Amino acid sequence: MVENAILTVPGFEKVYKTLQTQVVLKGQSKSTLQNYIRRIAGISLHFGKLPEQIDDDDINQYLTSLALDPGRHREVISNIWYMACGTITV
């Protein structure tokens, strides 16, 4: 998913490198980086644009699409938590 975002969303590789730097400087684990970047990649791929280009209406649309898919309930919960916390700035 991350590789796909790098190939298809212009500028996503810079987002990845910025996030990697932030995670390393905060002393967080490699798995933390992978979890964060997968979520960001999924959202970026869904909209075909970078995270800073996605507005609140876009996010609500994305979460609604996840919520309507019964097999993705857990993903909805974790994405809501992730977006609400906003712990990483890209």
C-alpha positions in Angstrom: 0.0 0.0 0.0 2.8 2.5 0.9 4.7 1.7 -2.3 1.5 2.2 -4.3 1.0 5.6 -2.7 4.6 6.6 -3.5 4.1 5.6 -7.1 0.6 7.1 -7.6 0.2 10.1 -5.3 2.6 12.9 -6.3 4.7 14.0 -3.3 3.9 11.0 -1.1 7.5 9.9 -0.9 8.3 13.2 0.9 5.5 12.6 3.3 7.0 9.2 4.0 10.5 10.6 4.6 9.1 13.4 6.9 7.1 10.9 8.9 10.2 8.6 9.2 12.3 11.5 10.5 9.6 12.4 13.1 9.2 8.9 14.3 13.0 8.4 14.7 13.5 11.7 16.5 10.7 10.8 18.9 12.3 7.4 19.6 9.4 5.5 18.3 9.6 2.0 16.8 9.8 0.9 13.2 6.4 -0.7 13.7 5.0 2.6 14.8 6.3 4.1 11.5 4.7 1.3 9.5 1.4 1.6 11.3 1.2 5.4 10.8 2.4 5.4 7.2 0.0 2.6 6.2 -3.0 4.6 7.5 -1.8 7.8 5.8 -1.1 5.8 2.5 -4.6 4.3 2.6 -6.3 7.7 3.0 -4.0 9.3 0.4 -4.8 6.5 -2.1 -8.5 6.8 -1.4 -8.5 10.5 -2.4 -5.5 10.5 -4.7 -3.9 13.4 -2.8 -1.6 14.2 0.0 -2.8 14.4 3.6 -2.5 18.2 3.8 -4.8 18.5 0.8 -7.6 16.4 2.5 -10.2 18.4 4.4 -12.7 17.5 7.1 -15.5 16.7 4.6 -13.1 14.3 2.8 -12.2 12.6 6.1 -15.9 12.2 7.1 -16.6 10.7 3.6 -13.7 8.2 4.0 -14.7 7.1 7.5 -18.3 6.7 6.4 -17.2 4.5 3.5 -15.3 2.3 6.0 -18.2 2.2 8.4 -20.6 1.0 5.7 -18.3 -1.9 5.0 -19.1 -4.5 7.8 -15.8 -6.2 7.4 -13.8 -3.1 8.2 -15.3 -2.1 11.6 -12.0 -2.4 13.4 -10.3 -0.3 10.8 -12.9 2.4 11.3 -12.3 2.6 15.0 -8.5 2.8 14.6 -8.7 5.4 11.8 -11.0 7.6 13.9 -8.6 7.3 16.9 -5.6 8.1 14.6 -7.2 11.1 13.0 -8.5 12.4 16.3 -5.1 12.2 18.0 -3.2 13.8 15.2 0.1 12.9 16.9 2.1 13.1 13.7 2.5 16.2 11.6 3.4 15.7 7.9 
